[in-house]
Amino acid sequence: MKNFCYLYHWNIITYSKMVFIKRWAFLLLVFLGWSCQQSPYPGYAKISDDVYYQLLKFGESTQKATKGDYITADIIYQTLDDSVFFKGRRKIHVESPASHGKINRCFMMLAEGEQANFIIPTDDFFQKTLQTNKPAFLDQDEEMKVSIEILELQTSYDYLKEKEAFLKWIEDFGDYEKVLLKQFIQEEDIEVEPYKSGVYHIKIAEGNGIPVEVGDTVTVHFEGKFLNGKFFDSTKRRNQPFQFVYGRRWQVIDGLEDAIGHMTEGEHALFIIPSEQAFGETGSSTGIVPPYTSTIFDVELIEVGKAKQKSDKKELNKYDENREES
């Protein structure tokens, strides 16, 4: 009898939840249908004067990201005709949309497990969020498309608590990495001196002399591997060169941007990058590269697309300052 009562009550609760979810989903679809009528983009709802939203996947949680949270997300940047110019996984600190760009408003629309497309102003994204000039290939575009899938959502408290515990556990790993890197440099007979950042630059083929400057659109092929030679990433194997605007946030690791800043168009080089300039004390967001791990990047600088307007000296980022001192 007890089991029967338990199952009866469980079924009632489950049924009630299903009714609630169906009603909520119906109301959401009605709202989106009405909103889409106000939008110039088919299938997109208007959520502010110049931001549009298309939900692709529901998550199990209803807790949306808020200012101060940390999210791990798969992100794709595209032109409105679906030409992809960035695709990657990033851990991001959600900030104020007013001061750090409207893409933060997009993050705040989503809960863990949810996926959506957004259309946002390009000027706001590059100037406020990435703090750089809009690339030449987007000069005529006032809007761009951003696809976001939230894989993990953490409050600031949970993130810092987890980070503190993790760093305590691996506090000796940093010294161990330095020993391994020193042994590798000796065993491979590498005689070049590292840059101030700690990055080693070994040229394989000279370039044509055209340097990389902030705001330039660079196209590269790269292969990333560990000191033991095992690959963890390769644009060549994907047959898809990587293109990004030099000096822009969230595109490549610090050491790789530093490395590319020392190259000229057409150059082919090897770079040995210590973890503090690579994936750091936490490792890569995908989990492929462990914490405190030195990496090797084989880089070919295919093309340097010069920015239409040269950046003011005051706008140079830290990589250029390091390059001038090196």
Protein Blocks (a to p, Z undefined) as FASTA:
>chain_A
ZZmmmmmmmmmmmmmmmmmmmmmmmmmmmmmmmmmmmpcbghiacfbfkbccddfbdcfb
fcdcdehiacddddddddfkopafbdcddddddddfklnojklmmmmmpcehiacddddd
fklmmmmmnopacdfklmmpmbdcdddddfbdcdfklmmmmmmmmmmmmmmmmmmmmmmm
mmmmmmnopabdcdfkopacddfbdcehiacdehiacddddddddfkopafbdfklnopa
cdddehiahkbcfklmmmmmmpcehiacdddddfklmnojnopfklmacghiacdddddd
fbacddfbdcdfklpcfklmmmmmZZ
